[in-house]
Amino acid sequence: MRPLLVVDGDSLAHRAYHGLPKTLRRAEGRPAGAIIGFANMLVRLWQSEQPRAVLVGWDTLEVPTYRHEAFDGYQGGREFDDELLEQLALLPELVAALGFANGKGAGYEADDFLAAAVAGEEARGGEAVVATSDRDSFQLASERTTILQPVRGVSELARIGPAEVRERYGVEPEQVPDFIALRGDPSDRLPGAAGVGPKKAADILRQYPTLEDALAAGRFSAEAEDLRLYRRIAALDASAPLPPLHDQKPTWAEASALTGRWGLGQLAGRLEGFLTE
């Protein structure tokens, strides 16, 4: 069975941008590292996973989500270089030129499109592989869904299933939002419960299967509403609107032409080379 490949576009683009020299340029001296690195990562994933189709999820950075509106400090302090933002704006066009699907919409984060795609693929009896550096996605791991976590670029990928989530966090995948709510998440500026670190959070969830069970037992009564909010923020929203995800064949010629127009001759040549395979 060929899986659905689901990609966190922002995660891979950030990884590409910070992993390649800033001296890489396209036409008119514009920045190119994130585009080149992202394209190479996506092509490698296509080659290694041989998926039936690809969906790339994106954040909409200029529009706040319900998470930002519900919690003022959410993702506070994040700033992106102008050169990265310029390239992020172009990448969905590259994905479409490759013949793949984009998931992007106001009020949703890339992770939400990953969750929606996984839920849809599992519902149709299929399997999914999810490429992302974001450990929030561990909640998607199941017998049908594997998380591909880049270790170095995407030349090395850790494959995360339910057993690996249990090994790393000490909880089941479906408990990951509860775990994040209790432990906190520095990257998203979620403080978690006072005095609770990863080990204690896992211990609590072994005793009480959910955060609600712990609250019902009288734990964290002074922080209950805050913790419920943190859990809501940590839980991915599988209702994000998806494009059709029919089986796809890469349109290498179109992608090669686009990158050629962008002044990325070497990348264009590499993509054109797939036409003979």
C-alpha positions as CSV (number, residue, x, y, z in Angstrom):
1,M,0.0,0.0,0.0
2,R,1.4,3.4,-1.0
3,P,1.0,5.9,1.9
4,L,-0.1,9.5,1.8
5,L,2.9,11.7,2.4
6,V,2.0,14.6,4.7
7,V,4.6,17.4,5.1
8,D,4.9,20.3,7.5
9,G,6.0,22.9,5.0
10,D,7.0,25.5,7.5
11,S,9.0,23.1,9.5
12,L,11.0,21.8,6.5
13,A,11.4,25.3,5.1
14,H,12.9,26.6,8.4
15,R,15.2,23.7,8.5
16,A,16.4,24.3,5.0
17,Y,16.8,28.0,5.5
18,H,19.0,27.6,8.6
19,G,20.9,24.6,7.2
20,L,22.1,26.1,3.9
21,P,24.4,29.1,3.2
22,K,22.6,32.5,3.0
23,T,24.8,33.2,0.0
24,L,22.7,31.0,-2.2
25,R,20.9,33.3,-4.6
26,R,18.4,33.2,-7.4
27,A,17.5,35.8,-10.1
28,E,18.2,39.4,-9.3
29,G,20.2,38.3,-6.2
30,R,17.1,37.2,-4.3
31,P,17.5,34.6,-1.5
32,A,17.3,31.0,-2.5
33,G,18.5,28.7,0.2
34,A,15.1,27.8,1.7
35,I,13.7,27.1,-1.8
36,I,16.6,24.9,-2.8
37,G,16.8,23.0,0.5
38,F,13.0,22.5,0.7
39,A,12.8,21.3,-2.9
40,N,15.6,18.8,-2.3
41,M,14.0,17.6,0.9
42,L,10.6,17.1,-0.7
43,V,12.1,15.2,-3.7
44,R,14.1,13.0,-1.4
45,L,10.9,12.2,0.6
46,W,9.1,11.4,-2.6
47,Q,11.8,9.0,-3.7
48,S,12.2,7.3,-0.3
49,E,8.5,6.9,0.6
50,Q,7.0,6.4,-2.9
51,P,3.7,7.9,-1.7
52,R,0.4,7.8,-3.6
53,A,0.0,11.6,-3.1
54,V,1.6,14.5,-1.2
55,L,0.0,17.2,0.9
56,V,2.1,20.1,2.2
57,G,0.6,22.0,5.1
58,W,1.4,25.7,5.8
59,D,0.9,28.3,8.5
60,T,-0.8,31.6,7.5
61,L,1.6,33.9,9.4
62,E,-0.2,37.1,8.7
63,V,-3.5,35.9,10.4
64,P,-3.8,34.8,14.0
65,T,-5.3,31.5,14.9
66,Y,-7.7,30.7,17.7
67,R,-4.6,29.7,19.7
68,H,-3.2,33.2,19.5
69,E,-6.5,34.7,20.3
70,A,-7.1,32.4,23.3
71,F,-3.6,32.8,24.8
72,D,-1.8,36.1,24.5
73,G,1.7,34.6,25.0
74,Y,1.3,31.8,22.4
75,Q,4.4,31.6,20.3
76,G,5.5,34.9,21.7
77,G,8.8,36.3,20.7
78,R,9.1,34.4,17.4
79,E,10.6,36.5,14.6
80,F,11.5,35.4,11.1
81,D,14.1,36.9,8.8
82,D,12.6,38.9,5.9
83,E,14.6,36.6,3.5
84,L,12.9,33.5,4.9
85,L,9.4,35.1,4.7
86,E,10.0,36.0,1.1
87,Q,10.8,32.4,0.2
88,L,8.0,30.9,2.4
89,A,5.6,32.9,0.2
90,L,6.9,31.2,-2.9
91,L,7.0,27.6,-1.7
92,P,3.3,26.7,-2.2
93,E,3.7,27.7,-5.8
94,L,6.6,25.2,-6.1
95,V,4.5,22.5,-4.4
96,A,1.7,23.0,-6.9
97,A,4.1,23.0,-9.8
98,L,5.3,19.6,-8.7
99,G,1.8,18.3,-8.9
100,F,1.3,18.1,-5.1
101,A,-1.4,19.6,-2.9
102,N,-1.2,22.5,-0.5
103,G,-3.1,22.9,2.8
104,K,-3.3,26.5,3.9
105,G,-6.0,28.7,5.3
106,A,-6.6,31.6,7.7
107,G,-7.0,30.5,11.3
108,Y,-5.2,27.1,10.9
109,E,-1.6,26.1,11.4
110,A,0.4,23.6,9.3
111,D,-0.1,21.0,12.0
112,D,-3.8,21.2,11.7
113,F,-3.7,20.2,8.0
114,L,-1.4,17.3,8.9
115,A,-4.0,16.1,11.4
116,A,-6.9,16.5,8.9
117,A,-5.0,14.6,6.2
118,V,-4.0,11.8,8.6
119,A,-7.6,11.4,9.8
120,G,-8.9,11.3,6.3
121,E,-6.3,8.8,5.1
122,E,-6.9,6.5,8.1
123,A,-10.7,6.7,7.6
124,R,-10.3,5.5,4.0
125,G,-8.2,2.5,5.3
126,G,-4.9,4.0,4.1
127,E,-1.6,4.7,5.7
128,A,0.2,8.0,6.2
129,V,3.8,9.2,6.8
130,V,4.1,12.7,8.3
131,A,7.4,14.6,7.8
132,T,7.9,17.3,10.5
133,S,10.3,18.4,13.2
134,D,7.4,19.4,15.4
135,R,7.0,16.9,18.3
136,D,3.3,18.1,18.7
137,S,2.7,15.7,15.8
138,F,3.6,12.7,17.9
139,Q,-0.1,12.7,18.8
140,L,-0.8,11.5,15.3
141,A,1.3,8.3,15.6
142,S,-0.7,5.2,15.2
143,E,-0.6,1.7,13.7
144,R,-1.4,3.4,10.3
145,T,0.6,6.6,10.7
146,T,4.3,7.1,11.1
147,I,6.0,10.4,12.0
148,L,9.3,11.1,10.0
149,Q,11.4,13.3,12.2
150,P,14.5,14.8,10.4
151,V,17.7,14.2,12.3
152,R,20.1,15.8,9.9
153,G,18.4,17.5,7.0
154,V,16.3,14.7,5.7
155,S,19.3,12.5,5.0
156,E,18.5,10.8,8.3
157,L,15.0,10.3,9.5
158,A,13.8,8.9,12.8
159,R,10.6,6.9,12.3
160,I,8.2,7.5,15.2
161,G,5.3,5.2,15.9
162,P,3.3,4.5,19.1
163,A,6.2,2.5,20.6
164,E,8.7,5.4,20.0
165,V,6.2,7.9,21.6
166,R,5.9,5.7,24.6
167,E,9.7,5.3,24.8
168,R,10.4,9.1,24.5
169,Y,7.5,10.5,26.5
170,G,6.2,7.7,28.6
171,V,2.7,8.3,27.3
172,E,0.4,7.0,24.5
173,P,0.1,9.2,21.4
174,E,-3.4,10.2,22.2
175,Q,-2.1,11.5,25.6
176,V,0.4,13.8,24.0
177,P,-1.9,17.0,24.2
178,D,-2.5,16.2,27.9
179,F,1.3,15.7,28.4
180,I,2.1,19.0,26.7
181,A,-0.5,20.8,28.8
182,L,1.0,19.5,32.0
183,R,4.7,19.7,31.0
184,G,4.4,22.9,29.1
185,D,6.0,23.7,25.7
186,P,8.8,26.3,25.6
187,S,8.7,26.6,21.8
188,D,5.0,27.7,22.0
189,R,5.5,29.6,25.3
190,L,3.0,27.3,27.1
191,P,4.0,27.3,30.8
192,G,2.3,24.0,31.8
193,A,1.5,23.1,35.4
194,A,3.6,24.6,38.2
195,G,6.4,22.3,39.2
196,V,5.6,19.6,36.6
197,G,8.3,18.5,34.2
198,P,8.3,15.6,31.6
199,K,8.7,12.8,34.1
200,K,6.0,14.0,36.5
201,A,3.7,14.7,33.6
202,A,4.1,11.1,32.4
203,D,3.6,9.8,35.9
204,I,0.4,11.7,36.3
205,L,-1.0,10.4,33.0
206,R,-0.1,6.8,34.0
207,Q,-2.3,7.3,37.0
208,Y,-5.0,9.3,35.3
209,P,-5.5,8.6,31.6
210,T,-6.4,12.2,30.7
211,L,-6.0,15.7,32.0
212,E,-9.7,15.8,32.7
213,D,-9.5,12.7,34.9
214,A,-6.7,14.3,36.9
215,L,-8.7,17.5,37.3
216,A,-11.8,15.5,38.3
217,A,-9.7,13.8,41.0
218,G,-8.9,17.3,42.5
219,R,-5.4,17.7,41.0
220,F,-4.3,21.2,39.9
221,S,-7.6,22.8,41.0
222,A,-6.2,26.3,41.0
223,E,-4.8,25.9,37.5
224,A,-7.6,23.8,36.0
225,E,-8.9,26.3,33.4
226,D,-5.4,27.3,32.3
227,L,-4.5,23.7,31.8
228,R,-7.6,23.0,29.8
229,L,-6.7,25.9,27.6
230,Y,-3.1,24.6,27.1
231,R,-4.5,21.2,26.1
232,R,-6.9,22.8,23.6
233,I,-3.9,24.7,22.1
234,A,-1.7,21.6,22.0
235,A,-4.4,19.4,20.3
236,L,-4.3,19.5,16.5
237,D,-7.4,20.5,14.7
238,A,-8.4,17.7,12.2
239,S,-11.3,19.9,10.9
240,A,-8.9,22.0,8.8
241,P,-10.2,22.2,5.2
242,L,-8.3,19.9,2.8
243,P,-8.0,20.0,-1.0
244,P,-8.8,16.7,-2.9
245,L,-6.1,14.1,-2.3
246,H,-6.4,11.9,-5.3
247,D,-3.4,9.8,-6.4
248,Q,-0.8,12.1,-8.0
249,K,2.1,11.9,-10.4
250,P,4.8,14.5,-10.1
251,T,4.8,17.1,-12.9
252,W,8.6,17.4,-13.1
253,A,8.6,19.5,-16.3
254,E,6.3,22.2,-14.8
255,A,8.4,22.4,-11.6
256,S,11.6,22.6,-13.7
257,A,10.2,25.4,-15.8
258,L,9.1,27.4,-12.7
259,T,12.5,27.1,-10.9
260,G,14.2,28.0,-14.2
261,R,12.2,31.2,-14.3
262,W,13.3,31.9,-10.8
263,G,16.9,31.7,-11.9
264,L,17.6,28.4,-10.1
265,G,19.2,26.6,-13.0
266,Q,20.9,23.8,-11.1
267,L,17.6,22.9,-9.3
268,A,15.7,23.2,-12.6
269,G,18.1,20.8,-14.2
270,R,17.8,18.3,-11.4
271,L,14.0,18.3,-11.6
272,E,14.1,18.0,-15.4
273,G,16.3,14.9,-14.9
274,F,13.4,13.0,-13.4
275,L,11.6,13.1,-16.7
276,T,13.8,10.3,-18.0
277,E,13.3,8.0,-15.0
